[in-house]
Amino acid sequence: MATQYEINGASAKGIAASVEQGVVDGALAPGTALPPVRRLAERLGISPGTVATAYKELRRRGIVVTHGRGGTVVAPTPAVASRRPPPVPEGVRDLASGQPDPAFLPALLPAARLSPGVRSHRARPRLAGLEELARAWYERDGVPAEHLTFAHGALDCVARLLSVELRPGDAVAMEDPGYHHLLDLVPALGLRSVPVAVDDEGIRPDALRTALRSGARALVHSPRGQNPYGGWFSARRREALLAVLGEVPEVLVIEDDHAADIAGVPLHSLTTGGLARWAQVRTVSKHLGTDLRWGALACDRTTLARHDGRMLLTSGWVSHVLQETVARLMTDPQTQALVAGARAAYARRRAVLLAALSARGIAAHGASGMNLWVPVRDEAAVVNGLRTRGWWVAAGARFRLASGPGVRITAAALAEGDAEALAEDLAGVLGDTQATYGG
């Protein structure tokens, strides 16, 4: 249907800016239809070609999508907006954040004194000590680490890899449900997301094959601690996925092992399967602290050169002060004891909550990591129902492309003694929604 928002502009640039402003202001919501090219051109008194050029630019930037005869509509996740979570209401327990328990995070150790001008940051962007630690970190889990570099966290790294490998309009195979910031990042780069269904063992081989046959040129996935579903690659699943990827050796495989130290399960990585183009990203924000925007990247030689070539032209390097802080925490015995405690506690909390839900007939998924995914019929009803009982969980809409509805519960933030109370309240809410909506 036609939008009530008045798109203005006398040039393609002006029209595109008007549409973008409408999206930013919320006047043009996701799914809103834009006027047909000729109708808008007639209203603005300009040529249809000018409007078509504006729409083309908006498509390139991921703000709108075109569905053939269905017309042009605002993208489900427009690149000028992100799926930010709603604020946590006062007086409820926050189980929606996806963040670690602060009790298991170390106090940040101050960096050693670094005098200005004693090193060339561009010539030597990585501190040798941290590079050695990062290489050992990867090799501990069998990931090849001959070619290694650093980035400003996982999203920064993935964005750079996709931007140097792909062109606007290219398709990326993405977990569904998947990490909402990654789902927002892809259209922001002008790329298309192709959903790949997941289960308790991570991405499904049949869904991956379908995505690759539809033209996906890259795959972004998590081998364990998958957010929000908690999937974890078994050895058998890893082999099945490698067989699918062997059919398209030119595809870039990006593995996000963000929960490497707290997933609570072994790693069965695709990066050890002889892929031609691959990268594994690791970060420390989930087990050392969210302020530490540092990530390590192990990859093939070509990927390393392209990543570092682009980084040299932009930020240049990761702060040596930050690198020194990370290195000190990675070698501090008290910090490592905290990390080990977090890993064990998160595994127990997941297991206790899963058992409490199962005892009440509630299906849930959380084989690894910090979160559980609970399929539900009506996300809003469950979120609001739990809110009235003092719990705040995340509606699944931010994490989904084509998968069914659900809610994400951050089990890492839930004391084991509270699992029974939460499960009982969730069972009550689900009973209320079933009575309301039937079936």
ABEGO torsion letter per residue (X at the ends): XBBABBBBEABAAAAAAAAAAAAAAGABBBGBBBBBAAAAAAAAGBBAAAAAAAAAAAAAAGABBBBEAAEBBBBABBAABBBBBBBBBBGBBBAAAGBBBAAABBBBBBBBBBBBGABBAAABABBAAAAAAAAAAAAAAGBBAABBBBBBEAAAAAAAAAAAABBBGBBBBBBOBBBAAAAAAAAAAGBBBBBBBBBAAEBBAAAAAAAAAAGBABBBBBABGBOAAGBBBBAAAAAAAAAAAAABAABBBBBBBAAAAAAGBBBBBAAAAGBABBBBBBBAAAAAEAABBBBBBBBBAAAAAAAAAAAAABAGBBBAAAAAAAAAAAABAAAAAAAAAAAAAAAAAAAAAAAAAAAAGBBBBGABEABBBBBBABAAAAAAAAAAAGBBBBBAAAABAABBBBBBBBAAABBAAAAAAAAAAAAAAAAAAAAAAEX
